[in-house]
Amino acid sequence: MAATLQRSAEAGDRRRGTPYQSAMSMLTFSVNRAGKSLPAGRRDVLERAKDELRAAFGRN
């Protein structure tokens, strides 16, 4: 999931910030949009994807 977001953020032309900011924003939007109805397992997957995204962009 992190690799897909990274690829999408780097390929996109319509962004204001850096590709890292764009990718993290997309992921955060997904978590926030689901709200409390997001199952715990899915939330864990998305939180791990954030860590993988940080590592992919070298931001540990």
Protein Blocks (a to p, Z undefined) as FASTA:
>chain_A
ZZmmmmmmmmpmbdfbdfklmmmmmmmmmmmmnmmmlcfklmmmmmmmmmmmmmmnopZZ
